Amino acid sequence: MNRPKIVILGAGYGGMITTVKLQKMLGRNEADITLVNKHNYHYQTTWLHENAAGTLHHDHTRIKISDVVDLNRVELVQDTVVSLQPDEKKVTLENGELTYDYLVVGLGFEAATFGIQGLLENAFTINNINSARLIRDHIEYNFARYNNEKEDRQDLLNIVIGGAGFTGIEFAGELGNRVPELCKEYDIPREKVRIITVEASPTALPGFDEELVEYAMNYLESQGVEFKLGTMLKQVNENSIIVEKDEQQEEIPSSNVIWAAGVRGNSIVEETGFETARGRVKVSEDLRAPGHDDIFIVGDCALIMDKENDRPYPPTAQIAIQEAEVTAHNLKTLVHGGSKLEAFEPELQGTVASLGEGQAIGVVFGGKKLFGWKASVMKKIIDNRYLLKLGGVGLLLKKGKFNIFTK
Ligand SMILES: Cc1cc2nc3c(=O)[nH]c(=O)nc-3n(C[C@H](O)[C@H](O)[C@H](O)COP(=O)(O)OP(=O)(O)OC[C@H]3O[C@@H](n4cnc5c(N)ncnc54)[C@H](O)[C@@H]3O)c2cc1C
């Protein structure tokens, strides 16, 4: 094979780290590298809840791809992937097609809606920069409308978060800071506004350490967040939701419903015909799609089982980054004519969930619990470390979070 063509789909954590590693690992004449992405920027998905609440501007979250990828070395194709044809080694884009010798699929996640009635039509999801900024503007517009309506439209001031998992909790934390600012801006008494988190499990943050969950709930409640636990979201209407607990249904007015309870892999991988579970492909140890030695799958599109508990690793940025590092290494081996590929072994460094300005909870260093400002500092260190890995000191100085003790 002369100068193999490597095509990387998606400039998320998985696609970007694969690209920047490969541009360092491979010589200029060893391979042609193409990165395909919808936009000319990469965004930090893990900060989108801040953009959606309006506590952080989205320009802070996004990074121009050309700021970290050498475009003399890597071809950037700004286009939308429509479908994959593995048998023909082809990718169909909205505006053309590409062929490849090796493909890396890093197309990320979609919201899993579990068939809840009206959810797709009437709820928002925190998926990307566009959806985050729409949520911010939608909530702000409804607050602006409130004092212009003849009737008391409580639905405009009720914000419902579907799911008290990681994303739902982090978003609630940001709203705890943002809502008082909006109330001041639009002359609305704070006590008129409700932030309601609906969670089907009997606890918030299912699977997290109990003491940390208690801390998170107490803190968020002190910020005015209400929890409806053990409660199913049954239906989302234009101006209300229907929830059910112990077979009793309740209708709650709300025109601000944000669904944050579950993700699945990008539907393109399922439509390709790969065997999937919740849209994620169960990849081999070296991160290739079963039966396709020329296709690597990274990030939220890939499913890897934790041998210790026989459950899939959760889809996280942390795992996407580590998978991308192994994928880049394995591609280098293949380009150099080798065949012995590295197996992926995740090194879990802990989990930290932010609760808003200067507050977080987390478990790090193999089990150490962190609360409050210490966890918040740790969260910023994790965020800054990623920037350093992606684009060195220059990117860290440009986009890093240095307001260590506050927002
Ligand atoms: C609000 C929020 C907070 C989170 N917090 C954390 C956290 O604290 N820690 C953690 O580890 N994880 C966190 N996660 C999860 C983490 O963000 C994901 O696991 C991670 O983003 C997955 O990376 P990825 O590379 O697979 O995809 P993504 O980062 O989603 O990137 C996918 C890329 O593909 C592009 N793309 C998608 N479809 C197409 C197409 N058809 N054509 C072209 N381009 C396309 C997108 O534009 C995007 O650039 C959080 C997620 C959310 C939503």
The ligand as a MOL file (V3000), in Angstrom:
LIG
                    3D

  0  0  0     0  0            999 V3000
M  V30 BEGIN CTAB
M  V30 COUNTS 53 58 0 0 0
M  V30 BEGIN ATOM
M  V30 1 C -22.9550 18.3940 29.5110 0
M  V30 2 C -22.0180 17.2180 29.4920 0
M  V30 3 C -21.0580 17.1100 30.4960 0
M  V30 4 C -20.1460 16.0390 30.4720 0
M  V30 5 N -19.1910 15.9880 31.4460 0
M  V30 6 C -18.2480 15.0170 31.3870 0
M  V30 7 C -17.1730 15.0070 32.3470 0
M  V30 8 O -17.1050 15.8430 33.2480 0
M  V30 9 N -16.2170 14.0530 32.2160 0
M  V30 10 C -16.2390 13.1140 31.2020 0
M  V30 11 O -15.2960 12.2900 31.1140 0
M  V30 12 N -17.2410 13.0880 30.3030 0
M  V30 13 C -18.2560 14.0040 30.3610 0
M  V30 14 N -19.2740 14.0120 29.4300 0
M  V30 15 C -19.2920 12.9710 28.3830 0
M  V30 16 C -18.3180 13.3320 27.2560 0
M  V30 17 O -18.5400 14.6550 26.8410 0
M  V30 18 C -18.4420 12.3940 26.0670 0
M  V30 19 O -18.2480 11.0770 26.5250 0
M  V30 20 C -17.4120 12.7590 24.9950 0
M  V30 21 O -17.7170 14.0190 24.4470 0
M  V30 22 C -17.3320 11.7230 23.8820 0
M  V30 23 O -16.3520 12.0870 22.9890 0
M  V30 24 P -16.4310 11.6950 21.4460 0
M  V30 25 O -15.1020 12.0250 20.8430 0
M  V30 26 O -16.9530 10.3170 21.2880 0
M  V30 27 O -17.5690 12.6110 20.8140 0
M  V30 28 P -17.9190 14.1580 20.8910 0
M  V30 29 O -17.0620 14.8660 21.8470 0
M  V30 30 O -19.3790 14.2240 21.0650 0
M  V30 31 O -17.5600 14.6700 19.4230 0
M  V30 32 C -18.1930 14.2060 18.2570 0
M  V30 33 C -17.8050 15.1210 17.1140 0
M  V30 34 O -18.3540 14.6070 15.9040 0
M  V30 35 C -18.9810 15.6390 15.1600 0
M  V30 36 N -20.0560 15.0280 14.3880 0
M  V30 37 C -21.1460 14.3780 14.8770 0
M  V30 38 N -21.9070 13.9100 13.8700 0
M  V30 39 C -21.2750 14.2710 12.7310 0
M  V30 40 C -21.5540 14.0610 11.3460 0
M  V30 41 N -22.6330 13.3850 10.9430 0
M  V30 42 N -20.6960 14.5780 10.4420 0
M  V30 43 C -19.5900 15.2690 10.8130 0
M  V30 44 N -19.2670 15.4780 12.1050 0
M  V30 45 C -20.1030 14.9890 13.0560 0
M  V30 46 C -19.5010 16.6020 16.2260 0
M  V30 47 O -19.6960 17.8890 15.6900 0
M  V30 48 C -18.3590 16.5500 17.2470 0
M  V30 49 O -17.3590 17.4680 16.9220 0
M  V30 50 C -20.2180 15.0510 29.4390 0
M  V30 51 C -21.1980 15.1620 28.4410 0
M  V30 52 C -22.0920 16.2270 28.4630 0
M  V30 53 C -23.1330 16.3450 27.3780 0
M  V30 END ATOM
M  V30 BEGIN BOND
M  V30 1 1 1 2
M  V30 2 1 2 3
M  V30 3 2 2 52
M  V30 4 2 3 4
M  V30 5 1 4 5
M  V30 6 1 4 50
M  V30 7 2 5 6
M  V30 8 1 6 7
M  V30 9 1 6 13
M  V30 10 2 7 8
M  V30 11 1 7 9
M  V30 12 1 9 10
M  V30 13 2 10 11
M  V30 14 1 10 12
M  V30 15 2 12 13
M  V30 16 1 13 14
M  V30 17 1 14 15
M  V30 18 1 14 50
M  V30 19 1 15 16
M  V30 20 1 16 17
M  V30 21 1 16 18
M  V30 22 1 18 19
M  V30 23 1 18 20
M  V30 24 1 20 21
M  V30 25 1 20 22
M  V30 26 1 22 23
M  V30 27 1 23 24
M  V30 28 2 24 25
M  V30 29 1 24 26
M  V30 30 1 24 27
M  V30 31 1 27 28
M  V30 32 2 28 29
M  V30 33 1 28 30
M  V30 34 1 28 31
M  V30 35 1 31 32
M  V30 36 1 32 33
M  V30 37 1 33 34
M  V30 38 1 33 48
M  V30 39 1 34 35
M  V30 40 1 35 36
M  V30 41 1 35 46
M  V30 42 1 36 37
M  V30 43 1 36 45
M  V30 44 2 37 38
M  V30 45 1 38 39
M  V30 46 1 39 40
M  V30 47 2 39 45
M  V30 48 1 40 41
M  V30 49 2 40 42
M  V30 50 1 42 43
M  V30 51 2 43 44
M  V30 52 1 44 45
M  V30 53 1 46 47
M  V30 54 1 46 48
M  V30 55 1 48 49
M  V30 56 2 50 51
M  V30 57 1 51 52
M  V30 58 1 52 53
M  V30 END BOND
M  V30 END CTAB
M  END
